[in-house]
Amino acid sequence: MPEQSPKADEPARRLRVTLTQWHATRDVAANLHKALELVREAGQDKSDLILLPENGLMIGTNDEMRAAALTLDSPEIDELRSSANKVSATVILGGFKRRAEDGSVHNTALVIGPGGEIIGGYDKIHLFDATIGGQKFQASRVEVAGTEPVIAVIKRVNVAVTICYDVRFPELYRTLARAGAEVFLVPAAFTFKTGEAHWEVLLRARAIENTTYVLGSATIRGRTGDDAFETWGHALAVDPWGRVLADLGTTEFAHKTLELDLALLDEVRRNLPVLRGTRPQAYSTEPRVLDAEATKDKSSSHGAMK
């Protein structure tokens, strides 16, 4: 099970990670420049894993984002691969509109290895179809939903890759935790309205209930009011006890590198073994319904209880 402690003779596991945050616009070239600069700065921090936010390369309308979808061999992806190679770190482009060979578009978190190679990717499972503050978001008009959870192994640490709206679906995170995930990545372009109310609460909840680290890089709204939609910012890091380790606030261009100590995770899981205590078979049983308004059964004071 995931809670098993490392052997005494194993070296300590630590992972240096970098949160990033910037104001993304419709200008792909300008957004890419910000991404590359933050990767360079994170490289100076000797980061092992650099997390870029969802839609960091382009935030626009549905039609604009679909039209701007990139293929894996696009120049923008090539530049990100080169930057990962230069800093010898894993770079995760935390959600971009990827045009597949068959023409379909996916919201993909791309995992680029420290040598610049494409390791693989995660296609966002839960698409953001919602109405927030009177504005409709219809992601399913732009992209095709993914069907497969993903865990990347980085420096002997199991890192689960998710995207933004996924965080509202705890079933996904419990599945990942039971499969061995120790860090959840939640790169996001959370709307301002939902972010203000829910962002920190959701990330801390996923950390607490699964005793994992959670990292959420983020986009942030600009000050001119011409964004296609306003995003919340507050890129966040949370530890397995639910404590906030970093919050980038409302800064329009920022990063923060911190070291995750997996010994803390092992300790929390050893003392609070919630993953070992889960009972999936019981949860799959159809709930028994008790009718509190039913006529009392005079023959028994215990109802259906034995």
Sequence and secondary structure as in RCSB ss.txt:
>XXXX:A:sequence
MPEQSPKADEPARRLRVTLTQWHATRDVAANLHKALELVREAGQDKSDLILLPENGLMIGTNDEMRAAALTLDSP
EIDELRSSANKVSATVILGGFKRRAEDGSVHNTALVIGPGGEIIGGYDKIHLFDATIGGQKFQASRVEVAGTEPV
IAVIKRVNVAVTICYDVRFPELYRTLARAGAEVFLVPAAFTFKTGEAHWEVLLRARAIENTTYVLGSATIRGRTG
DDAFETWGHALAVDPWGRVLADLGTTEFAHKTLELDLALLDEVRRNLPVLRGTRPQAYSTEPRVLDAEATKDKSS
SHGAMK
>XXXX:A:secstr
 TT    TTS   EEEEEEEEE   S HHHHHHHHHHHHHHHHHTT SEEEE TTTT    HHHHHHT B TTSH
HHHHHHHHHHHHTSEEEEEEEEEE TTS EEEEEEEE TTS EEEEEE SS  EEEETTEEEEGGGT B     E
EEEETTEEEEE  GGGGG HHHHHHHHHTT  EEE  B  BHHHIIIIIHHHHHHHHHHHT EEEE EEB  SSS
 SSS BB   EEE TTS EEEE TT SEEEEEEEEEHHHHHHHHHHS TTTT  HHHHTS      TTS   TT 
SSTT  
